[in-house]
């Protein structure tokens, strides 16, 4: 490897404008004159590199490919495989994954709010039971089991209400007040003898599909 | 003979399976004293290709209500008899095909609501290939509001012929009831006539809006 010879500090100072070139020794003054001349020559030549000249010639070439419609070009662009470089910082990546997991896994609301399916509808229950401590609904939709559908008196005014998603069709039901008193729904509008010979009636609810068109035939049977 | 034997071999396990399913749902909920009789009634329904779910529901209902054993069993037995009557009616209305269980259950429910067999049979023949529940409940609604059963059936048949099907037939009954209540002194016949004039453009009942709700068993 060739070692570069150091430039004389006096010549350097003259080139930097820090020394008057006339004070230099003769040999250095000649060197100074050659260097300054070379610098002036470089400034007068156009600064065009080989790459720039090649690119300029490429630009001057007329495109020989037939014109392609924009939609087709877009389709080609979309269909062409491309290398994508993804630079990830582990800390940010972990934070992003944790955030997405939280959004997907944690329920947005503490209560169940299912959307009715195509053959389901929403049944709303309302009853006026002033002074009651609890009101629940049992019926054919929950095998007459207690504990699955409690009504609430949110305003403490004796008006108990609740709702449930049920299969479309008829359902017999009754209210149970304070855990022991069986009461038909006074607002049901439809009643049917319960068949046990004591003249008691169940309330009858016909649930309409919430999402299906009402003109379509529902599977009410 | 061989075919019959094969059918018996296929049907027996299926019947046992259905009966077994019902037994497991009733165990622990129906009083022990009532269980054998109720099991027997449900097995009879299964053997006769009648829907057993109405009987299971009746047994669960009576047990939840604390109905005495004898009345509980009688209630389930009454249900079985009603299913048998319903199948006869369906068979008359649809003589060319075996009675679908869903039709039998719907007719049984209509009978329980007080519809007469003749009206039920007539309504079944209007659209034998459609689920009969809506039109039967619409008729039962009208009869419950003291409309003449035959006039009610006439109105529903006309509504069906003008393009109303399924749940929309319930709107016909609601419209008739509204007409009855709208102005004092309007007779049932007037109300039916006014609804008939509206057909097929009777108002559509509102579907309850989405609110806080809970999905219950069976939904």
Interface residues (C-beta under 8 A of the other chain):
Chain A: X111 X112 X113 X114 X115 X120 X121 X122 X123 X124 X138 X140 X141 X142 X143 X144 X145 X146 X148 X149 X162 X163 X164 X165 X166 X167 X169 X170 X172 X182 X190 X191 X192 X193 X194 X195 X196 X197 X198 X202 X204 X206 X208 X209 X210 X214 X215 X216 X217 X218 X219 X220 X221
Chain B: X25 X57 X58 X60 X61 X62 X63 X64 X65 X67 X71 X72 X74 X75 X78 X79 X102 X103 X105 X106 X109 X112 X113 X130 X131 X132 X133 X134 X137 X140 X141 X144 X165 X166 X167 X168 X170 X171 X204 X205 X207 X208 X209 X210 X211 X212 X213 X214 X215 X216 X217 X218 X219
